[in-house]
Amino acid sequence: LVVTKEDILTGMVGWFEVEMTFENWLSTAPDKPLTHWQQVFFPLPGVKAVRIGDKLRVRFDYSPAPEDHRGMLVELALSFEGSDGDIIQKYMMV
């Protein structure tokens, strides 16, 4: 991602789209009709000042939660071009 506004980054927002059957999709994208599912906010452990043109690499990994069959573990990793180290945050979603 390339930053287009000077601001403070406090987290990332995510949503999903899944093909249920051929050409039948379920989406929680902001431009799609509302469902009982929602977008989700992934807060970061701190804040990060960003400037126009900063380049950000984002990686989401997920896996089933071992202690809750309805949940999932989500790991968000952010790396900024030219920065030392990544920001890695883990979440339990139910």
Jmol script that loads the backbone (N, CA, C; Angstrom):
load data "model"
ATOM      1  N   LEU A   1       0.841  -1.177   0.000  1.00  0.00           N
ATOM      2  CA  LEU A   1       0.000   0.000   0.000  1.00  0.00           C
ATOM      3  C   LEU A   1       0.884   1.237   0.000  1.00  0.00           C
ATOM      4  N   VAL A   2       0.413   2.282  -0.638  1.00  0.00           N
ATOM      5  CA  VAL A   2       1.121   3.554  -0.631  1.00  0.00           C
ATOM      6  C   VAL A   2       0.242   4.566   0.105  1.00  0.00           C
ATOM      7  N   VAL A   3       0.807   5.214   1.096  1.00  0.00           N
ATOM      8  CA  VAL A   3       0.070   6.190   1.903  1.00  0.00           C
ATOM      9  C   VAL A   3      -0.260   7.410   1.051  1.00  0.00           C
ATOM     10  N   THR A   4      -1.519   7.840   1.113  1.00  0.00           N
ATOM     11  CA  THR A   4      -1.975   8.989   0.313  1.00  0.00           C
ATOM     12  C   THR A   4      -2.320  10.200   1.166  1.00  0.00           C
ATOM     13  N   LYS A   5      -2.175  10.084   2.501  1.00  0.00           N
ATOM     14  CA  LYS A   5      -2.515  11.190   3.396  1.00  0.00           C
ATOM     15  C   LYS A   5      -1.591  11.151   4.612  1.00  0.00           C
ATOM     16  N   GLU A   6      -1.072  12.306   5.000  1.00  0.00           N
ATOM     17  CA  GLU A   6      -0.269  12.366   6.211  1.00  0.00           C
ATOM     18  C   GLU A   6      -1.202  12.242   7.411  1.00  0.00           C
ATOM     19  N   ASP A   7      -0.920  11.264   8.278  1.00  0.00           N
ATOM     20  CA  ASP A   7      -1.841  11.004   9.378  1.00  0.00           C
ATOM     21  C   ASP A   7      -1.171  10.086  10.394  1.00  0.00           C
ATOM     22  N   ILE A   8      -1.980   9.575  11.308  1.00  0.00           N
ATOM     23  CA  ILE A   8      -1.531   8.609  12.304  1.00  0.00           C
ATOM     24  C   ILE A   8      -2.232   7.290  12.022  1.00  0.00           C
ATOM     25  N   LEU A   9      -1.466   6.216  11.877  1.00  0.00           N
ATOM     26  CA  LEU A   9      -2.019   4.890  11.643  1.00  0.00           C
ATOM     27  C   LEU A   9      -2.232   4.218  12.996  1.00  0.00           C
ATOM     28  N   THR A  10      -3.474   3.828  13.282  1.00  0.00           N
ATOM     29  CA  THR A  10      -3.794   3.175  14.554  1.00  0.00           C
ATOM     30  C   THR A  10      -4.231   1.728  14.372  1.00  0.00           C
ATOM     31  N   GLY A  11      -4.488   1.319  13.136  1.00  0.00           N
ATOM     32  CA  GLY A  11      -4.931  -0.050  12.882  1.00  0.00           C
ATOM     33  C   GLY A  11      -5.304  -0.227  11.422  1.00  0.00           C
ATOM     34  N   MET A  12      -5.813  -1.406  11.129  1.00  0.00           N
ATOM     35  CA  MET A  12      -6.250  -1.744   9.778  1.00  0.00           C
ATOM     36  C   MET A  12      -7.695  -2.222   9.839  1.00  0.00           C
ATOM     37  N   VAL A  13      -8.408  -2.034   8.751  1.00  0.00           N
ATOM     38  CA  VAL A  13      -9.783  -2.503   8.642  1.00  0.00           C
ATOM     39  C   VAL A  13      -9.812  -3.617   7.606  1.00  0.00           C
ATOM     40  N   GLY A  14     -10.593  -4.642   7.880  1.00  0.00           N
ATOM     41  CA  GLY A  14     -10.682  -5.757   6.945  1.00  0.00           C
ATOM     42  C   GLY A  14     -12.118  -6.192   6.735  1.00  0.00           C
ATOM     43  N   TRP A  15     -12.320  -6.905   5.634  1.00  0.00           N
ATOM     44  CA  TRP A  15     -13.611  -7.511   5.338  1.00  0.00           C
ATOM     45  C   TRP A  15     -13.347  -8.731   4.490  1.00  0.00           C
ATOM     46  N   PHE A  16     -14.389  -9.513   4.230  1.00  0.00           N
ATOM     47  CA  PHE A  16     -14.185 -10.708   3.419  1.00  0.00           C
ATOM     48  C   PHE A  16     -15.240 -10.813   2.338  1.00  0.00           C
ATOM     49  N   GLU A  17     -14.887 -11.574   1.319  1.00  0.00           N
ATOM     50  CA  GLU A  17     -15.803 -11.947   0.245  1.00  0.00           C
ATOM     51  C   GLU A  17     -15.597 -13.437   0.002  1.00  0.00           C
ATOM     52  N   VAL A  18     -16.699 -14.172  -0.076  1.00  0.00           N
ATOM     53  CA  VAL A  18     -16.597 -15.614  -0.281  1.00  0.00           C
ATOM     54  C   VAL A  18     -17.654 -16.044  -1.297  1.00  0.00           C
ATOM     55  N   GLU A  19     -17.253 -16.900  -2.228  1.00  0.00           N
ATOM     56  CA  GLU A  19     -18.189 -17.432  -3.210  1.00  0.00           C
ATOM     57  C   GLU A  19     -18.879 -18.646  -2.586  1.00  0.00           C
ATOM     58  N   MET A  20     -20.168 -18.513  -2.310  1.00  0.00           N
ATOM     59  CA  MET A  20     -20.931 -19.580  -1.655  1.00  0.00           C
ATOM     60  C   MET A  20     -21.265 -20.693  -2.650  1.00  0.00           C
ATOM     61  N   THR A  21     -21.763 -20.312  -3.806  1.00  0.00           N
ATOM     62  CA  THR A  21     -22.028 -21.213  -4.918  1.00  0.00           C
ATOM     63  C   THR A  21     -21.647 -20.438  -6.173  1.00  0.00           C
ATOM     64  N   PHE A  22     -21.701 -21.080  -7.319  1.00  0.00           N
ATOM     65  CA  PHE A  22     -21.304 -20.417  -8.552  1.00  0.00           C
ATOM     66  C   PHE A  22     -22.037 -19.075  -8.701  1.00  0.00           C
ATOM     67  N   GLU A  23     -21.280 -17.994  -8.755  1.00  0.00           N
ATOM     68  CA  GLU A  23     -21.782 -16.622  -8.896  1.00  0.00           C
ATOM     69  C   GLU A  23     -22.706 -16.175  -7.766  1.00  0.00           C
ATOM     70  N   ASN A  24     -22.639 -16.811  -6.601  1.00  0.00           N
ATOM     71  CA  ASN A  24     -23.400 -16.385  -5.430  1.00  0.00           C
ATOM     72  C   ASN A  24     -22.394 -16.047  -4.332  1.00  0.00           C
ATOM     73  N   TRP A  25     -22.228 -14.740  -4.094  1.00  0.00           N
ATOM     74  CA  TRP A  25     -21.186 -14.256  -3.196  1.00  0.00           C
ATOM     75  C   TRP A  25     -21.769 -13.692  -1.913  1.00  0.00           C
ATOM     76  N   LEU A  26     -21.022 -13.857  -0.816  1.00  0.00           N
ATOM     77  CA  LEU A  26     -21.287 -13.175   0.446  1.00  0.00           C
ATOM     78  C   LEU A  26     -20.132 -12.211   0.642  1.00  0.00           C
ATOM     79  N   SER A  27     -20.451 -10.945   0.840  1.00  0.00           N
ATOM     80  CA  SER A  27     -19.406  -9.932   0.977  1.00  0.00           C
ATOM     81  C   SER A  27     -19.735  -8.997   2.126  1.00  0.00           C
ATOM     82  N   THR A  28     -18.705  -8.638   2.881  1.00  0.00           N
ATOM     83  CA  THR A  28     -18.861  -7.611   3.910  1.00  0.00           C
ATOM     84  C   THR A  28     -18.117  -6.330   3.507  1.00  0.00           C
ATOM     85  N   ALA A  29     -17.784  -6.205   2.229  1.00  0.00           N
ATOM     86  CA  ALA A  29     -17.089  -5.011   1.735  1.00  0.00           C
ATOM     87  C   ALA A  29     -17.945  -3.772   1.978  1.00  0.00           C
ATOM     88  N   PRO A  30     -17.319  -2.642   2.214  1.00  0.00           N
ATOM     89  CA  PRO A  30     -18.065  -1.419   2.525  1.00  0.00           C
ATOM     90  C   PRO A  30     -19.008  -0.960   1.416  1.00  0.00           C
ATOM     91  N   ASP A  31     -18.746  -1.341   0.178  1.00  0.00           N
ATOM     92  CA  ASP A  31     -19.605  -0.898  -0.931  1.00  0.00           C
ATOM     93  C   ASP A  31     -20.693  -1.922  -1.279  1.00  0.00           C
ATOM     94  N   LYS A  32     -20.845  -2.966  -0.455  1.00  0.00           N
ATOM     95  CA  LYS A  32     -21.851  -4.006  -0.695  1.00  0.00           C
ATOM     96  C   LYS A  32     -23.013  -3.841   0.285  1.00  0.00           C
ATOM     97  N   PRO A  33     -24.174  -4.442  -0.012  1.00  0.00           N
ATOM     98  CA  PRO A  33     -25.310  -4.365   0.915  1.00  0.00           C
ATOM     99  C   PRO A  33     -24.944  -4.931   2.289  1.00  0.00           C
ATOM    100  N   LEU A  34     -25.542  -4.379   3.331  1.00  0.00           N
ATOM    101  CA  LEU A  34     -25.269  -4.823   4.694  1.00  0.00           C
ATOM    102  C   LEU A  34     -25.779  -6.245   4.928  1.00  0.00           C
ATOM    103  N   THR A  35     -25.038  -6.972   5.742  1.00  0.00           N
ATOM    104  CA  THR A  35     -25.446  -8.309   6.189  1.00  0.00           C
ATOM    105  C   THR A  35     -25.293  -8.324   7.704  1.00  0.00           C
ATOM    106  N   HIS A  36     -25.569  -9.458   8.334  1.00  0.00           N
ATOM    107  CA  HIS A  36     -25.326  -9.545   9.772  1.00  0.00           C
ATOM    108  C   HIS A  36     -23.830  -9.665  10.067  1.00  0.00           C
ATOM    109  N   TRP A  37     -23.013  -9.942   9.055  1.00  0.00           N
ATOM    110  CA  TRP A  37     -21.571  -9.914   9.184  1.00  0.00           C
ATOM    111  C   TRP A  37     -21.113  -8.469   9.031  1.00  0.00           C
ATOM    112  N   GLN A  38     -19.945  -8.135   9.531  1.00  0.00           N
ATOM    113  CA  GLN A  38     -19.469  -6.754   9.482  1.00  0.00           C
ATOM    114  C   GLN A  38     -17.992  -6.711   9.114  1.00  0.00           C
ATOM    115  N   GLN A  39     -17.531  -5.498   8.823  1.00  0.00           N
ATOM    116  CA  GLN A  39     -16.094  -5.295   8.693  1.00  0.00           C
ATOM    117  C   GLN A  39     -15.500  -5.402  10.101  1.00  0.00           C
ATOM    118  N   VAL A  40     -14.184  -5.524  10.168  1.00  0.00           N
ATOM    119  CA  VAL A  40     -13.532  -5.640  11.474  1.00  0.00           C
ATOM    120  C   VAL A  40     -12.354  -4.676  11.528  1.00  0.00           C
ATOM    121  N   PHE A  41     -12.139  -4.096  12.707  1.00  0.00           N
ATOM    122  CA  PHE A  41     -11.013  -3.196  12.945  1.00  0.00           C
ATOM    123  C   PHE A  41      -9.946  -3.959  13.707  1.00  0.00           C
ATOM    124  N   PHE A  42      -8.715  -3.931  13.196  1.00  0.00           N
ATOM    125  CA  PHE A  42      -7.573  -4.580  13.830  1.00  0.00           C
ATOM    126  C   PHE A  42      -6.682  -3.483  14.419  1.00  0.00           C
ATOM    127  N   PRO A  43      -6.829  -3.177  15.714  1.00  0.00           N
ATOM    128  CA  PRO A  43      -5.999  -2.115  16.304  1.00  0.00           C
ATOM    129  C   PRO A  43      -4.544  -2.546  16.416  1.00  0.00           C
ATOM    130  N   LEU A  44      -3.656  -1.602  16.271  1.00  0.00           N
ATOM    131  CA  LEU A  44      -2.227  -1.862  16.432  1.00  0.00           C
ATOM    132  C   LEU A  44      -1.827  -1.629  17.884  1.00  0.00           C
ATOM    133  N   PRO A  45      -0.714  -2.200  18.340  1.00  0.00           N
ATOM    134  CA  PRO A  45      -0.297  -2.036  19.735  1.00  0.00           C
ATOM    135  C   PRO A  45       0.154  -0.610  20.060  1.00  0.00           C
ATOM    136  N   GLY A  46       0.373   0.207  19.061  1.00  0.00           N
ATOM    137  CA  GLY A  46       0.764   1.604  19.236  1.00  0.00           C
ATOM    138  C   GLY A  46       0.340   2.376  18.004  1.00  0.00           C
ATOM    139  N   VAL A  47       0.762   3.607  17.917  1.00  0.00           N
ATOM    140  CA  VAL A  47       0.429   4.403  16.736  1.00  0.00           C
ATOM    141  C   VAL A  47       1.689   4.627  15.912  1.00  0.00           C
ATOM    142  N   LYS A  48       1.493   4.897  14.635  1.00  0.00           N
ATOM    143  CA  LYS A  48       2.616   5.109  13.717  1.00  0.00           C
ATOM    144  C   LYS A  48       2.281   6.314  12.846  1.00  0.00           C
ATOM    145  N   ALA A  49       3.118   7.328  12.887  1.00  0.00           N
ATOM    146  CA  ALA A  49       2.944   8.474  11.997  1.00  0.00           C
ATOM    147  C   ALA A  49       3.306   8.039  10.579  1.00  0.00           C
ATOM    148  N   VAL A  50       2.455   8.397   9.618  1.00  0.00           N
ATOM    149  CA  VAL A  50       2.720   8.063   8.215  1.00  0.00           C
ATOM    150  C   VAL A  50       2.687   9.332   7.377  1.00  0.00           C
ATOM    151  N   ARG A  51       3.457   9.311   6.303  1.00  0.00           N
ATOM    152  CA  ARG A  51       3.524  10.465   5.395  1.00  0.00           C
ATOM    153  C   ARG A  51       3.147  10.034   3.991  1.00  0.00           C
ATOM    154  N   ILE A  52       2.736  10.987   3.199  1.00  0.00           N
ATOM    155  CA  ILE A  52       2.387  10.721   1.809  1.00  0.00           C
ATOM    156  C   ILE A  52       3.580  10.063   1.115  1.00  0.00           C
ATOM    157  N   GLY A  53       3.306   8.971   0.417  1.00  0.00           N
ATOM    158  CA  GLY A  53       4.347   8.257  -0.311  1.00  0.00           C
ATOM    159  C   GLY A  53       4.984   7.114   0.458  1.00  0.00           C
ATOM    160  N   ASP A  54       4.765   7.053   1.788  1.00  0.00           N
ATOM    161  CA  ASP A  54       5.288   5.905   2.538  1.00  0.00           C
ATOM    162  C   ASP A  54       4.736   4.626   1.942  1.00  0.00           C
ATOM    163  N   LYS A  55       5.575   3.604   1.882  1.00  0.00           N
ATOM    164  CA  LYS A  55       5.136   2.306   1.345  1.00  0.00           C
ATOM    165  C   LYS A  55       5.011   1.312   2.492  1.00  0.00           C
ATOM    166  N   LEU A  56       3.879   0.647   2.511  1.00  0.00           N
ATOM    167  CA  LEU A  56       3.530  -0.258   3.594  1.00  0.00           C
ATOM    168  C   LEU A  56       3.189  -1.626   3.014  1.00  0.00           C
ATOM    169  N   ARG A  57       3.828  -2.656   3.521  1.00  0.00           N
ATOM    170  CA  ARG A  57       3.505  -4.032   3.136  1.00  0.00           C
ATOM    171  C   ARG A  57       2.649  -4.624   4.251  1.00  0.00           C
ATOM    172  N   VAL A  58       1.535  -5.225   3.871  1.00  0.00           N
ATOM    173  CA  VAL A  58       0.586  -5.782   4.836  1.00  0.00           C
ATOM    174  C   VAL A  58       0.420  -7.270   4.571  1.00  0.00           C
ATOM    175  N   ARG A  59       0.437  -8.068   5.644  1.00  0.00           N
ATOM    176  CA  ARG A  59       0.201  -9.503   5.509  1.00  0.00           C
ATOM    177  C   ARG A  59      -0.782  -9.942   6.589  1.00  0.00           C
ATOM    178  N   PHE A  60      -1.853 -10.602   6.171  1.00  0.00           N
ATOM    179  CA  PHE A  60      -2.805 -11.220   7.094  1.00  0.00           C
ATOM    180  C   PHE A  60      -2.654 -12.724   6.984  1.00  0.00           C
ATOM    181  N   ASP A  61      -2.500 -13.395   8.099  1.00  0.00           N
ATOM    182  CA  ASP A  61      -2.518 -14.859   8.145  1.00  0.00           C
ATOM    183  C   ASP A  61      -3.620 -15.264   9.104  1.00  0.00           C
ATOM    184  N   TYR A  62      -4.295 -16.357   8.814  1.00  0.00           N
ATOM    185  CA  TYR A  62      -5.327 -16.823   9.726  1.00  0.00           C
ATOM    186  C   TYR A  62      -5.328 -18.341   9.772  1.00  0.00           C
ATOM    187  N   SER A  63      -5.815 -18.858  10.908  1.00  0.00           N
ATOM    188  CA  SER A  63      -5.915 -20.307  11.110  1.00  0.00           C
ATOM    189  C   SER A  63      -7.023 -20.565  12.123  1.00  0.00           C
ATOM    190  N   PRO A  64      -7.557 -21.782  12.142  1.00  0.00           N
ATOM    191  CA  PRO A  64      -8.587 -22.098  13.134  1.00  0.00           C
ATOM    192  C   PRO A  64      -8.040 -21.951  14.551  1.00  0.00           C
ATOM    193  N   ALA A  65      -8.887 -21.496  15.459  1.00  0.00           N
ATOM    194  CA  ALA A  65      -8.486 -21.371  16.863  1.00  0.00           C
ATOM    195  C   ALA A  65      -8.540 -22.741  17.525  1.00  0.00           C
ATOM    196  N   PRO A  66      -7.465 -23.187  18.152  1.00  0.00           N
ATOM    197  CA  PRO A  66      -7.460 -24.527  18.733  1.00  0.00           C
ATOM    198  C   PRO A  66      -8.429 -24.681  19.903  1.00  0.00           C
ATOM    199  N   GLU A  67      -8.708 -23.590  20.631  1.00  0.00           N
ATOM    200  CA  GLU A  67      -9.550 -23.696  21.812  1.00  0.00           C
ATOM    201  C   GLU A  67     -11.024 -23.369  21.568  1.00  0.00           C
ATOM    202  N   ASP A  68     -11.396 -22.975  20.347  1.00  0.00           N
ATOM    203  CA  ASP A  68     -12.789 -22.633  20.048  1.00  0.00           C
ATOM    204  C   ASP A  68     -13.050 -22.934  18.574  1.00  0.00           C
ATOM    205  N   HIS A  69     -13.855 -23.936  18.280  1.00  0.00           N
ATOM    206  CA  HIS A  69     -14.077 -24.345  16.890  1.00  0.00           C
ATOM    207  C   HIS A  69     -14.760 -23.267  16.052  1.00  0.00           C
ATOM    208  N   ARG A  70     -15.381 -22.266  16.689  1.00  0.00           N
ATOM    209  CA  ARG A  70     -16.025 -21.179  15.949  1.00  0.00           C
ATOM    210  C   ARG A  70     -15.075 -20.022  15.676  1.00  0.00           C
ATOM    211  N   GLY A  71     -13.933 -20.014  16.315  1.00  0.00           N
ATOM    212  CA  GLY A  71     -13.031 -18.866  16.216  1.00  0.00           C
ATOM    213  C   GLY A  71     -11.897 -19.069  15.238  1.00  0.00           C
ATOM    214  N   MET A  72     -11.150 -18.000  15.049  1.00  0.00           N
ATOM    215  CA  MET A  72      -9.943 -18.084  14.236  1.00  0.00           C
ATOM    216  C   MET A  72      -8.886 -17.164  14.812  1.00  0.00           C
ATOM    217  N   LEU A  73      -7.662 -17.544  14.607  1.00  0.00           N
ATOM    218  CA  LEU A  73      -6.523 -16.731  14.988  1.00  0.00           C
ATOM    219  C   LEU A  73      -6.093 -15.925  13.771  1.00  0.00           C
ATOM    220  N   VAL A  74      -5.903 -14.639  13.972  1.00  0.00           N
ATOM    221  CA  VAL A  74      -5.481 -13.764  12.878  1.00  0.00           C
ATOM    222  C   VAL A  74      -4.168 -13.099  13.286  1.00  0.00           C
ATOM    223  N   GLU A  75      -3.197 -13.124  12.377  1.00  0.00           N
ATOM    224  CA  GLU A  75      -1.938 -12.419  12.605  1.00  0.00           C
ATOM    225  C   GLU A  75      -1.790 -11.363  11.528  1.00  0.00           C
ATOM    226  N   LEU A  76      -1.563 -10.143  11.952  1.00  0.00           N
ATOM    227  CA  LEU A  76      -1.366  -9.006  11.052  1.00  0.00           C
ATOM    228  C   LEU A  76       0.084  -8.576  11.168  1.00  0.00           C
ATOM    229  N   ALA A  77       0.766  -8.520  10.039  1.00  0.00           N
ATOM    230  CA  ALA A  77       2.158  -8.068  10.015  1.00  0.00           C
ATOM    231  C   ALA A  77       2.258  -6.872   9.075  1.00  0.00           C
ATOM    232  N   LEU A  78       2.812  -5.789   9.568  1.00  0.00           N
ATOM    233  CA  LEU A  78       3.020  -4.574   8.772  1.00  0.00           C
ATOM    234  C   LEU A  78       4.507  -4.288   8.705  1.00  0.00           C
ATOM    235  N   SER A  79       4.996  -3.937   7.530  1.00  0.00           N
ATOM    236  CA  SER A  79       6.379  -3.491   7.410  1.00  0.00           C
ATOM    237  C   SER A  79       6.404  -2.242   6.548  1.00  0.00           C
ATOM    238  N   PHE A  80       7.175  -1.279   6.993  1.00  0.00           N
ATOM    239  CA  PHE A  80       7.319  -0.013   6.284  1.00  0.00           C
ATOM    240  C   PHE A  80       8.651  -0.013   5.566  1.00  0.00           C
ATOM    241  N   GLU A  81       8.631   0.367   4.294  1.00  0.00           N
ATOM    242  CA  GLU A  81       9.859   0.432   3.511  1.00  0.00           C
ATOM    243  C   GLU A  81      10.854   1.353   4.209  1.00  0.00           C
ATOM    244  N   GLY A  82      12.066   0.866   4.419  1.00  0.00           N
ATOM    245  CA  GLY A  82      13.108   1.673   5.041  1.00  0.00           C
ATOM    246  C   GLY A  82      13.041   1.713   6.556  1.00  0.00           C
ATOM    247  N   SER A  83      12.171   0.912   7.164  1.00  0.00           N
ATOM    248  CA  SER A  83      12.016   0.916   8.611  1.00  0.00           C
ATOM    249  C   SER A  83      12.632  -0.343   9.198  1.00  0.00           C
ATOM    250  N   ASP A  84      13.093  -0.245  10.431  1.00  0.00           N
ATOM    251  CA  ASP A  84      13.656  -1.409  11.116  1.00  0.00           C
ATOM    252  C   ASP A  84      12.532  -2.234  11.729  1.00  0.00           C
ATOM    253  N   GLY A  85      12.428  -3.489  11.333  1.00  0.00           N
ATOM    254  CA  GLY A  85      11.481  -4.410  11.949  1.00  0.00           C
ATOM    255  C   GLY A  85      10.044  -4.239  11.511  1.00  0.00           C
ATOM    256  N   ASP A  86       9.274  -5.255  11.774  1.00  0.00           N
ATOM    257  CA  ASP A  86       7.856  -5.277  11.441  1.00  0.00           C
ATOM    258  C   ASP A  86       7.030  -5.016  12.697  1.00  0.00           C
ATOM    259  N   ILE A  87       5.797  -4.589  12.465  1.00  0.00           N
ATOM    260  CA  ILE A  87       4.799  -4.541  13.528  1.00  0.00           C
ATOM    261  C   ILE A  87       3.977  -5.809  13.355  1.00  0.00           C
ATOM    262  N   ILE A  88       3.957  -6.657  14.368  1.00  0.00           N
ATOM    263  CA  ILE A  88       3.189  -7.908  14.293  1.00  0.00           C
ATOM    264  C   ILE A  88       2.217  -7.932  15.461  1.00  0.00           C
ATOM    265  N   GLN A  89       0.956  -8.168  15.132  1.00  0.00           N
ATOM    266  CA  GLN A  89      -0.084  -8.208  16.160  1.00  0.00           C
ATOM    267  C   GLN A  89      -0.937  -9.446  15.923  1.00  0.00           C
ATOM    268  N   LYS A  90      -1.324 -10.141  17.002  1.00  0.00           N
ATOM    269  CA  LYS A  90      -2.168 -11.336  16.887  1.00  0.00           C
ATOM    270  C   LYS A  90      -3.525 -11.057  17.528  1.00  0.00           C
ATOM    271  N   TYR A  91      -4.571 -11.648  16.933  1.00  0.00           N
ATOM    272  CA  TYR A  91      -5.947 -11.438  17.394  1.00  0.00           C
ATOM    273  C   TYR A  91      -6.664 -12.783  17.438  1.00  0.00           C
ATOM    274  N   MET A  92      -7.580 -12.907  18.379  1.00  0.00           N
ATOM    275  CA  MET A  92      -8.478 -14.069  18.447  1.00  0.00           C
ATOM    276  C   MET A  92      -9.851 -13.568  18.061  1.00  0.00           C
ATOM    277  N   MET A  93     -10.412 -14.118  16.990  1.00  0.00           N
ATOM    278  CA  MET A  93     -11.726 -13.704  16.491  1.00  0.00           C
ATOM    279  C   MET A  93     -12.721 -14.827  16.765  1.00  0.00           C
ATOM    280  N   VAL A  94     -13.883 -14.481  17.294  1.00  0.00           N
ATOM    281  CA  VAL A  94     -14.940 -15.476  17.513  1.00  0.00           C
ATOM    282  C   VAL A  94     -16.176 -15.040  16.773  1.00  0.00           C
TER     283      VAL A  94
END
end "model"
wireframe off; spacefill off
backbone 0.3
color backbone group
